Amino acid sequence: MRLYSSNAMNSYAWIDKSLQTIHRAHWHRSPRPIDGKAGPVITIAGQSVINFASNDYLGLAGDPRLAEAAIAAIHAYGTGSTGSRLLSGHRPIHRELEQAIAALKHTEDALVFSSGYLANLGAIAALVGPKDLILSDQYNHSSLINGARLSGATTLTYAHCNVADLEHQLAEHRTSYRRCLIITDTVFSMDGDLCPLPEILGLAEQFEAMVLVDEAHGTGVLGQTGAGAVEHLGCTGQPLVQIGTLSKAIGSLGGYVAGSAQLIDYLRNRAPSWIYTTGLSPADAAAALKAVKIIGSEPERRDRLWRNVAYLSEGLRQFEGVRLIPSESPIMCIECDRAAEVVQLGTQLMERGLFVSAVRPPTTPTSRLRITLMATHSFDDIDQLLSGLEAVLRCP
Ligand SMILES: *Cc1c(COP(=O)(O)O)cnc(C)c1O
């Protein structure tokens, strides 16, 4: 018995070794509790800090109108949706939300998942299988990469936003497979740049491929009506599978696929992460529905966000020797040489009341300070960030 249990212990000893390796590389991370309501100023461990690490681009996650909508839905339906959508978990609010998302995205229909991650897993696994080919941007989000794995399709990676490399791979491999799916973030989450969507759609037509785009950081943020990067890049109405999240600019929780009515009907019958999971909670659905309506009726929120982006870009351009990663979004990154350095910079900024993410491998290939802006930041908030950055970057 004793021998058995010590052997059993030994089978887990590798975990401790792995953790030690993670610590040695300065890759170790743990979550920090944040108190109070979501917003541009938050409280971490009793300290009030300006929040430059949120995905709540429009400042809707703390909006009282979303909270009221969520509370009303709880009173009407209860807290859990109690079953999968196809069995007992489908509520009228789910369909209302899907129709509102389709209107926002200028698509025929939409399907709501319990998270953006699950939307990517389910859509990719439903669209392609072992006889098929996926071409995936090198910097794609984890949910696209794991969706590709789940599908069983052959997955080839093309160089980041490199249309020539994508074309080369299509020319070389496309005819050896049945279906082909090109997958890419529209706004790259850890860099802030945009994919070359018109060129990708051109290649997709030429080589008979489908295109799936992840609009997690685009929806509500980019485009004339807030539809996303697809609208911003002039690709509205093109044949596309659009994935997104309800947890970023939309300020709630959940994910969606938007596209043709046939695509959505097919996914309702074939996407495993939609069929075999519990429907989105009524509160999350109601908050998201309210947010989608606000995005439609208050374009000034988007204007304020972009004014803040322009203001910070202008300020950062004044700094000499700072390596800014090219960005066309509210995500702005300053590249650093070493993981230990970026962690230290993050700590120094935090001491000054500025919450900026220190992102490092394996999340990204290089270490960086990642700043995200919100519509609800004031110019004064951004001025404080600029003076904090100036101080810590000058004397690291
Ligand atoms: C956040 C994110 C997701 C996941 O969305 P969740 O709703 O948080 O699961 C998917 N793709 C990208 C690019 C993201 O940034």
The ligand as a MOL file (V3000), in Angstrom:
LIG
                    3D

  0  0  0     0  0            999 V3000
M  V30 BEGIN CTAB
M  V30 COUNTS 15 15 0 0 0
M  V30 BEGIN ATOM
M  V30 1 C -10.5730 36.7770 -26.1020 0
M  V30 2 C -10.4240 36.0970 -27.4020 0
M  V30 3 C -11.1430 34.9360 -27.7080 0
M  V30 4 C -11.9460 34.2100 -26.6920 0
M  V30 5 O -13.1280 34.8480 -26.3780 0
M  V30 6 P -13.8270 34.4910 -24.9830 0
M  V30 7 O -15.2340 34.9100 -25.1790 0
M  V30 8 O -13.1040 35.2540 -23.9500 0
M  V30 9 O -13.6890 33.0100 -24.8050 0
M  V30 10 C -11.0470 34.4220 -28.9810 0
M  V30 11 N -10.2490 34.9990 -29.9030 0
M  V30 12 C -9.5210 36.0920 -29.6430 0
M  V30 13 C -8.6760 36.6830 -30.7110 0
M  V30 14 C -9.5770 36.6730 -28.3810 0
M  V30 15 O -8.8290 37.7340 -28.1040 0
M  V30 END ATOM
M  V30 BEGIN BOND
M  V30 1 1 1 2
M  V30 2 1 2 3
M  V30 3 2 2 14
M  V30 4 1 3 4
M  V30 5 2 3 10
M  V30 6 1 4 5
M  V30 7 1 5 6
M  V30 8 2 6 7
M  V30 9 1 6 8
M  V30 10 1 6 9
M  V30 11 1 10 11
M  V30 12 2 11 12
M  V30 13 1 12 13
M  V30 14 1 12 14
M  V30 15 1 14 15
M  V30 END BOND
M  V30 END CTAB
M  END
